[in-house]
Amino acid sequence: MLPIPTPQKVICCGLNFSDHIQEMGRELPSYPTLFAKYPDTLIGPYDDIVLPRGRRIDWEAELAVVVGKELRSATAEQARDAIAGYTVANDISVRDWQQRTLQWFQGKAWDATTPVGPVLVTPDELDPVAGVEVTCRVNGVERQRGNTRLLVFDCAALIAYASTFTVLRPGDLILTGTPGGVGQGMDPPTFLDDGDVVETEIPGIGCLRNVIRFHD
């Protein structure tokens, strides 16, 4: 079960940690690199992630922000005041489809592949600007560890930026980007296999635990 009602919008930021930008061979962005998912992509914190066999499936641990007020062309201060809370997400990515074109959407928006949860933590309980650890483990082996104080664009900046071109409403979800350590950035690249267990954790919020299931 999701910790929030189904959002109208799911907006994600790529390339928002310098170590992830480096491992992907990209330049530091001048503006947030945004893309969107449909609400159909979201699953609960302990649901299986079911995908066709033969795909290159990668992990991306992220802090997610839940919007609590309607926003249009918000300032950073207004955006900060509109944050309802924080939760954990994993932007599971189908890399072979993502790399087919310059647009990432088709590698990021597969149905029922983005776990979120396990709870919503309010801003008085968690301060991403001060820094919280974001980690990902695959079969018990740590693959990612980053700190939100190192985000290129912080939570308020992302919300304010997105609100300049689309209205944000209560319940909308913003994924803030992943730290270095994704499978695509390894040498050689390493991807998830059938039966792999992916754990995504942020202290103070909790841990997602999702099993990869392939079908023919």
C-alpha positions as CSV (number, residue, x, y, z in Angstrom):
1,M,0.0,0.0,0.0
2,L,1.3,3.5,-0.9
3,P,1.8,5.9,2.0
4,I,-0.1,8.6,0.1
5,P,-3.2,8.7,-2.2
6,T,-2.4,8.2,-5.8
7,P,-0.9,11.5,-7.0
8,Q,-2.0,13.3,-10.2
9,K,1.7,14.0,-11.1
10,V,4.9,12.1,-10.5
11,I,7.8,14.4,-11.5
12,C,11.4,13.1,-11.3
13,C,14.8,14.7,-11.5
14,G,17.7,13.0,-13.1
15,L,21.4,13.9,-12.8
16,N,21.0,15.6,-9.4
17,F,24.1,14.1,-7.6
18,S,27.6,15.0,-8.8
19,D,28.9,11.4,-8.4
20,H,26.0,10.0,-10.5
21,I,26.5,12.7,-13.1
22,Q,30.1,11.7,-13.4
23,E,29.5,8.0,-13.6
24,M,26.9,8.6,-16.4
25,G,29.5,10.7,-18.3
26,R,27.4,13.8,-18.3
27,E,28.0,17.5,-17.5
28,L,26.7,19.3,-14.4
29,P,23.3,20.7,-15.5
30,S,22.4,24.3,-15.4
31,Y,18.7,23.4,-14.8
32,P,17.0,20.4,-13.3
33,T,16.7,17.5,-15.7
34,L,13.1,16.6,-15.3
35,F,10.9,13.8,-16.6
36,A,7.6,12.4,-15.6
37,K,6.0,9.1,-14.7
38,Y,2.3,8.0,-14.6
39,P,0.7,7.1,-11.3
40,D,0.4,3.6,-12.7
41,T,4.2,3.2,-12.2
42,L,3.9,3.3,-8.4
43,I,3.8,0.2,-6.2
44,G,4.0,-0.4,-2.4
45,P,7.1,-0.7,-0.3
46,Y,7.1,-4.5,-0.3
47,D,5.6,-5.4,-3.7
48,D,7.4,-7.5,-6.3
49,I,8.7,-5.7,-9.4
50,V,7.5,-7.8,-12.4
51,L,9.2,-7.2,-15.8
52,P,9.8,-9.1,-19.0
53,R,12.9,-11.3,-19.0
54,G,15.9,-10.0,-21.0
55,R,15.6,-6.3,-20.1
56,R,18.4,-4.4,-18.5
57,I,16.9,-3.4,-15.1
58,D,18.8,-0.9,-12.9
59,W,18.2,0.5,-9.4
60,E,18.1,4.2,-8.4
61,A,17.5,5.0,-4.7
62,E,15.9,8.3,-4.1
63,L,14.3,10.7,-1.6
64,A,10.7,11.5,-2.7
65,V,8.8,14.7,-1.7
66,V,5.1,14.9,-1.3
67,V,3.5,18.3,-2.1
68,G,0.9,19.5,0.4
69,K,-0.5,22.7,-1.2
70,E,-1.5,23.9,-4.7
71,L,1.4,25.7,-6.2
72,R,1.8,27.9,-9.3
73,S,5.1,29.8,-10.1
74,A,6.2,29.3,-6.5
75,T,9.3,30.8,-4.9
76,A,11.7,28.5,-3.1
77,E,10.3,29.7,0.2
78,Q,6.7,29.0,-0.9
79,A,7.8,25.6,-2.2
80,R,9.5,24.7,1.1
81,D,6.3,25.7,3.0
82,A,4.2,23.5,0.7
83,I,6.1,20.3,1.5
84,A,3.7,17.8,3.2
85,G,6.4,15.2,3.9
86,Y,9.1,12.9,2.6
87,T,9.2,9.2,1.7
88,V,11.5,6.7,0.0
89,A,11.4,5.7,-3.7
90,N,13.4,3.6,-6.1
91,D,13.3,4.9,-9.7
92,I,13.7,1.4,-11.2
93,S,15.0,1.9,-14.8
94,V,14.8,-0.2,-17.9
95,R,18.1,0.9,-19.4
96,D,17.9,-0.7,-22.8
97,W,14.7,1.1,-23.4
98,Q,15.9,4.3,-21.8
99,Q,18.8,4.4,-24.2
100,R,16.8,3.9,-27.4
101,T,16.3,7.7,-27.8
102,L,17.4,10.9,-26.1
103,Q,14.1,11.0,-24.2
104,W,14.1,8.9,-21.0
105,F,10.4,8.4,-20.6
106,Q,10.1,4.9,-22.2
107,G,12.8,3.6,-19.8
108,K,11.3,5.1,-16.7
109,A,7.5,4.7,-16.9
110,W,6.9,1.0,-17.0
111,D,3.8,0.0,-15.1
112,A,4.2,-1.1,-11.4
113,T,7.9,-0.6,-11.2
114,T,8.5,2.3,-8.8
115,P,8.2,1.4,-5.2
116,V,7.4,4.1,-2.7
117,G,7.1,4.1,1.1
118,P,6.9,2.7,3.7
119,V,5.6,5.8,5.5
120,L,5.3,9.6,5.0
121,V,7.5,11.6,7.4
122,T,6.7,15.3,8.0
123,P,9.2,18.1,7.6
124,D,9.6,18.7,11.3
125,E,10.9,15.1,11.6
126,L,13.4,15.2,8.6
127,D,15.6,17.9,7.1
128,P,17.1,16.9,3.7
129,V,19.0,20.2,3.5
130,A,21.0,19.3,6.7
131,G,21.5,15.9,5.1
132,V,20.0,12.4,5.2
133,E,21.6,9.2,3.9
134,V,20.1,7.4,0.9
135,T,21.2,3.8,0.4
136,C,20.4,0.9,-1.8
137,R,21.4,-2.7,-1.3
138,V,21.1,-5.6,-3.8
139,N,21.0,-9.0,-2.2
140,G,22.4,-7.5,0.9
141,V,25.4,-5.8,-0.8
142,E,25.5,-2.0,-0.6
143,R,25.4,-0.4,-4.1
144,Q,24.5,3.2,-3.3
145,R,25.1,5.6,-0.5
146,G,24.6,9.3,-0.9
147,N,23.5,12.3,1.2
148,T,20.8,14.7,0.3
149,R,22.9,17.7,1.4
150,L,24.9,17.0,-1.9
151,L,21.9,17.4,-4.2
152,V,22.6,19.8,-7.0
153,F,19.0,21.1,-6.8
154,D,17.4,20.8,-3.4
155,C,13.8,19.8,-2.7
156,A,12.4,23.4,-2.6
157,A,14.3,24.3,-5.8
158,L,12.9,21.4,-7.7
159,I,9.3,22.1,-6.6
160,A,9.6,25.8,-7.4
161,Y,11.1,25.1,-10.8
162,A,8.4,22.5,-11.7
163,S,5.6,24.8,-10.5
164,T,6.6,27.5,-13.1
165,F,5.3,25.3,-16.0
166,T,2.7,23.0,-14.3
167,V,0.4,23.4,-11.4
168,L,1.3,21.2,-8.5
169,R,-1.5,19.9,-6.2
170,P,-1.6,18.1,-2.8
171,G,-0.4,14.6,-3.1
172,D,1.8,15.2,-6.2
173,L,5.2,13.4,-5.9
174,I,8.7,14.7,-6.7
175,L,11.6,12.2,-6.9
176,T,14.7,14.1,-6.2
177,G,17.4,12.1,-8.0
178,T,19.8,9.2,-7.2
179,P,23.4,9.1,-6.0
180,G,26.2,7.3,-7.7
181,G,26.5,3.6,-7.7
182,V,23.9,2.5,-10.2
183,G,24.4,-0.6,-12.2
184,Q,24.8,1.2,-15.5
185,G,27.8,3.1,-14.1
186,M,29.7,-0.1,-13.1
187,D,32.5,-1.7,-15.1
188,P,31.2,-3.8,-16.6
189,P,27.6,-2.6,-16.3
190,T,25.6,-4.8,-13.9
191,F,21.8,-5.3,-13.9
192,L,19.2,-6.9,-11.8
193,D,18.2,-10.5,-12.2
194,D,15.2,-12.7,-11.5
195,G,14.9,-13.1,-7.7
196,D,17.2,-10.2,-6.7
197,V,16.2,-8.4,-3.6
198,V,16.4,-4.6,-3.7
199,E,16.4,-2.7,-0.4
200,T,16.1,1.1,-0.5
201,E,16.6,2.9,2.8
202,I,16.5,6.4,4.4
203,P,17.0,6.5,8.1
204,G,14.0,8.2,9.8
205,I,11.7,7.0,7.1
206,G,12.3,3.3,6.6
207,C,13.2,0.7,4.1
208,L,11.7,-0.6,0.9
209,R,12.2,-4.3,0.1
210,N,11.3,-5.4,-3.4
211,V,12.0,-8.6,-5.2
212,I,12.6,-8.7,-9.0
213,R,10.4,-11.1,-10.9
214,F,10.9,-11.8,-14.6
215,H,8.3,-13.3,-16.9
216,D,8.7,-14.7,-20.4
